[in-house]
């Protein structure tokens, strides 16, 4: 009977001062789910989980129906309402867990798209049922229904998440001048742990996300030539610094403008303006400051943490990427940490049926 294989890409979420609202898809890193129709049963069955990663984070991953690909697949199966056949799925886990590159999102998206495709592609990629299913995968993985990993993995490009709860977002295609140089140390930082660390921040992170989202929305609607000049609510600042919040918002707009206008300098400059989220999470990554200094020292235009870490990324022109990657890996090595490097422009396609 019919079967399909789907690849869902890794992602960089936040991109510096875009916490919970920005995400981009990458090339060549990601997970694969195979889905096959069967008339031997009805419903969804997880037949196999194959681990194709040497990351320590995958050792304890559930290989039965406790794996998040199963409930996500079941949601899609039930949303389509085809109960005449069953669907058997197989996960090929290529990504490590707790890397900061959207590992759970990649698995969720690959599962959702594979089941949808094998059943005839009934659901549109941007349909509420599809979006709800992949967000549920994130909730199962980390206890938070954030969308800055799953939406770009599903749809590709740059995704601005205006409001994950109501599935409001905008996708943008990105030019090919800006490259991300990723260094993934052999460490694990769970999303739960990274989010927990933010509770000690003097800033109101929830209000910061709400304010930055509304500011970006206005920025998009008025054109990228506008600049930030709005009053910052006291509820965002908390007991922190208003100037730090201002720099954060300006950085958010620089990141957006850089990606939309293929402007590497603006993108890089923006990633460096987060004085709120990144400093807290950087403490969870040994050698972070040294790796950042090494990257900027050989021509990188920006630097920050990918998602919740421990992977970090630099922004660079294509011709500088190899030396930036080597500098980052060397800095980790000097801290006795093994890391893997990867170079990617923004993948504007998202999840793909590969067979």
C-alpha positions in Angstrom: 0.0 0.0 0.0 1.0 3.7 -0.3 3.9 5.0 1.8 5.7 8.3 2.1 8.9 9.6 3.7 9.0 13.1 5.1 12.0 15.2 6.2 11.4 18.1 8.6 14.3 20.6 9.1 16.0 21.8 12.2 15.4 25.4 13.1 16.9 28.4 14.9 14.4 30.0 17.2 14.5 33.4 18.9 17.5 34.6 16.7 18.7 36.7 19.6 16.1 39.3 20.7 13.2 37.5 19.1 12.3 35.3 22.1 9.2 33.1 21.3 8.3 35.1 18.1 11.0 34.4 15.5 12.3 31.2 13.9 14.0 30.2 10.7 14.4 26.8 9.1 17.8 25.3 8.2 19.1 22.9 5.5 20.3 19.3 5.9 19.7 18.8 9.7 16.4 17.3 10.7 14.3 14.2 11.4 12.6 11.8 9.1 9.2 10.0 9.5 8.0 7.2 7.2 4.2 6.6 7.1 2.6 3.6 5.4 -1.0 2.7 4.9 -2.2 -0.7 6.0 -5.5 -2.5 6.0 -4.4 -4.8 8.8 -5.7 -2.4 11.5 -7.3 0.9 11.9 -5.8 3.8 13.8 -2.1 4.8 14.1 0.7 2.5 15.2 4.4 3.4 15.9 6.3 0.5 14.4 9.9 1.6 14.9 12.2 4.3 16.2 15.7 4.3 14.7 18.3 6.5 16.3 20.7 7.9 13.8 22.4 10.3 16.1 25.3 9.9 18.5 24.1 12.6 20.8 23.8 11.7 24.4 20.4 13.3 24.6 18.7 10.5 22.5 19.7 7.6 24.8 16.6 7.8 26.9 14.2 8.8 24.2 10.9 6.8 24.3 10.8 4.2 21.5 7.2 3.3 22.0 3.9 5.2 22.0 5.4 7.5 24.6 7.4 9.1 21.8 5.8 12.4 20.8 5.5 11.4 17.1 2.7 9.0 18.0 0.2 11.4 19.6 1.0 14.0 16.9 0.3 11.4 14.2 -2.9 10.3 16.0 -4.1 13.9 16.0 -3.7 14.3 12.3 -5.3 10.9 11.6 -8.3 11.8 13.7 -8.5 15.3 12.2 -8.7 13.9 8.7 -11.3 11.3 9.9 -10.2 8.5 7.6 -11.0 5.4 9.5 -11.0 2.9 6.7 -7.3 2.2 6.8 -4.5 2.3 9.4 -1.3 4.2 9.4 2.0 2.7 10.5 4.8 5.2 11.2 8.6 4.9 11.7 10.8 7.6 13.1 14.4 8.0 12.0 15.8 10.3 14.7 18.7 12.1 13.2 18.8 15.0 15.6 20.1 15.0 19.2 17.7 16.0 22.0 18.2 19.2 24.0 20.4 20.8 21.3 18.5 24.0 20.8 17.9 23.3 17.2 14.2 22.3 17.4 14.6 18.5 17.7 11.1 17.9 19.1 9.7 20.3 16.5 11.4 18.4 13.7 10.0 15.1 14.9 6.5 16.5 15.4 6.4 18.2 12.0 7.8 15.1 10.1 5.1 13.0 11.8 2.2 15.3 11.1 3.2 15.9 7.5 3.9 12.2 6.8 0.5 11.1 8.1 -1.3 13.8 6.3 0.4 13.1 3.0 -0.1 9.3 3.1 -3.8 9.9 3.7 -4.0 12.1 0.6 -2.7 15.5 1.8 -6.2 16.6 3.0 -5.0 19.2 5.4 -3.2 22.4 4.2 0.1 23.0 5.9 -1.2 26.2 7.4 -4.5 24.8 8.5 -5.5 25.2 12.2 -5.6 21.4 12.6 -2.1 20.9 11.3 -0.8 23.8 13.4 -2.5 22.6 16.5 -1.1 19.1 16.1 2.6 20.2 15.8 2.2 22.7 18.7 0.8 19.8 20.8 4.1 18.0 20.1 6.0 20.9 21.6 3.8 20.8 24.6 4.4 17.1 25.1 8.1 17.7 24.8 8.7 20.6 27.0 5.4 21.7 28.6 5.0 24.9 26.5 2.9 25.5 23.5 5.4 27.8 21.7 5.5 27.8 17.9 8.9 29.4 17.0 10.4 26.0 16.1 7.5 24.0 14.7 6.1 26.7 12.4 9.3 27.3 10.5 10.1 23.6 10.3 6.6 23.0 8.9 6.5 26.0 6.5 10.1 27.1 5.9 11.6 30.6 5.8 11.3 33.1 8.5 8.2 32.8 10.7 7.0 35.6 12.9 4.7 34.2 15.6 2.3 36.9 16.5 0.2 34.7 18.9 0.8 31.0 19.1 -2.4 30.4 21.1 -4.6 31.8 18.3 -2.3 30.5 15.5 -1.5 34.0 14.2 1.7 34.1 12.3 3.4 35.4 9.1 5.9 33.5 7.0 8.5 35.3 4.9 10.9 34.1 2.3 14.5 35.0 3.0 17.4 35.9 0.7 20.5 33.9 0.3 23.2 36.3 1.5 22.8 35.7 5.2 24.3 32.5 6.5 24.1 30.9 10.0 27.1 29.1 11.4 26.1 26.7 14.1 28.2 25.1 16.7 26.5 22.3 18.6 28.4 21.3 21.8 28.1 17.8 23.1 25.9 19.0 26.0 22.2 18.9 26.7 20.1 21.9 27.9 16.5 21.0 28.2 13.9 23.6 27.1 12.2 23.3 30.5 15.5 24.1 32.2 16.2 27.1 30.0 12.7 28.5 30.5 12.9 27.9 34.3 16.1 30.0 34.4 14.2 33.0 33.0 12.0 33.1 36.0 14.8 34.8 37.9 14.9 37.7 35.4 14.0 41.2 36.6 12.1 41.6 33.4 8.5 40.4 32.8 9.3 37.9 30.0 5.7 37.2 29.2 5.0 40.9 28.8 8.2 41.4 26.9 7.1 38.8 24.3 3.7 40.4 24.1 5.2 43.9 23.6 7.8 42.8 21.1 5.2 40.9 19.1 2.9 43.9 18.9 5.8 46.1 17.9 6.9 43.8 15.2 3.3 43.6 13.9 3.2 47.4 13.6 6.6 47.4 12.0 5.5 45.0 9.3 2.2 46.8 8.7 3.9 50.2 8.4 6.9 49.1 6.3 10.4 48.2 7.3 11.6 51.8 6.9 10.0 52.7 10.3 11.9 52.6 13.5 11.0 51.9 17.1 9.8 55.0 19.0 6.9 53.6 21.2 6.7 54.0 24.9 7.8 50.9 26.8 5.2 49.8 29.4 6.4 49.6 33.0 5.0 46.0 33.1 7.7 44.9 30.7 10.6 46.6 32.5 9.7 45.2 35.9 12.7 46.0 38.1 15.1 46.0 35.2 16.5 48.7 32.9 14.3 50.6 30.4 17.3 51.1 28.2 18.0 47.4 28.0 14.4 46.8 26.9 14.7 49.5 24.3 17.9 47.9 22.9 16.2 44.5 22.9 13.2 45.8 20.8 15.6 47.7 18.5 17.5 44.5 18.0 14.3 42.6 17.3 13.5 45.0 14.5 17.1 44.8 13.2 16.8 41.0 13.0 13.6 41.3 11.1 14.8 44.0 8.8 18.0 42.1 8.1 16.2 38.9 7.2 13.6 40.6 5.1 16.1 42.8 3.2 18.9 40.3 2.9 21.0 42.6 5.0 23.7 40.6 6.8 25.0 43.6 8.8 21.5 44.5 10.2 20.8 40.9 11.1 24.1 40.4 12.8 23.8 43.7 14.7 20.3 42.8 15.9 21.4 39.5 17.4 23.9 41.2 19.6 21.3 43.5 21.3 19.6 41.0 23.6 20.6 41.9 27.1 17.6 40.1 28.7 17.2 36.4 27.6 20.6 35.5 26.1 22.7 36.5 29.2 20.6 34.2 31.4 20.8 31.3 29.1 24.5 31.8 28.3 25.3 30.8 31.9 24.0 27.3 31.0 26.6 26.9 28.2 30.3 26.5 29.3 32.6 28.6 27.1 29.9 30.7 25.7 31.7 34.0 25.9 34.9 32.6 24.5 33.1 31.1 21.5 31.3 34.4 20.9 34.5 36.3 21.0 36.2 33.8 18.7 33.4 34.1 16.1 33.3 37.9 16.1 37.1 38.0 16.0 37.3 36.4 12.6 34.5 38.3 10.8 31.1 37.1 12.2 28.6 39.9 12.2 26.4 38.6 14.9 26.1 35.8 17.5 23.6 34.3 19.9 22.1 31.1 21.2 20.0 28.8 19.1 16.7 28.3 20.8 17.3 27.4 24.4 20.8 26.2 23.7 23.4 24.8 24.0 23.9 25.2 20.3 25.1 28.7 19.4 25.1 30.5 16.0 27.0 33.2 14.3 25.8 35.4 11.4 28.3 35.7 8.6 28.8 36.3 4.9 29.2 33.1 2.9 33.0 33.6 2.3 33.6 33.9 6.1 31.6 30.9 7.2 34.4 28.3 7.3 36.8 30.3 9.4 34.0 31.4 11.7 33.0 27.7 12.2 36.6 26.7 12.9 37.0 29.5 15.4 33.8 28.5 17.2 34.7 24.8 17.3 38.2 25.6 18.4 37.0 27.8 21.3 34.7 25.0 22.5 37.7 22.6 22.2 39.8 24.8 24.4 37.1 24.4 27.1 37.4 20.6 26.7 34.0 20.5 24.9 33.5 18.6 21.7 31.2 20.3 19.2 29.9 19.8 15.7 29.7 22.6 13.1 27.1 23.3 10.5 26.6 26.1 7.9 23.3 27.0 6.4 21.3 29.7 4.7 17.6 29.9 5.5 15.6 27.0 4.1 12.5 28.5 2.6 10.8 25.2 1.9 10.2 23.6 5.3 9.2 20.0 5.5 9.6 17.9 2.3 8.3 14.7 1.0 11.5 12.9 0.0 10.0 9.6 -1.2 
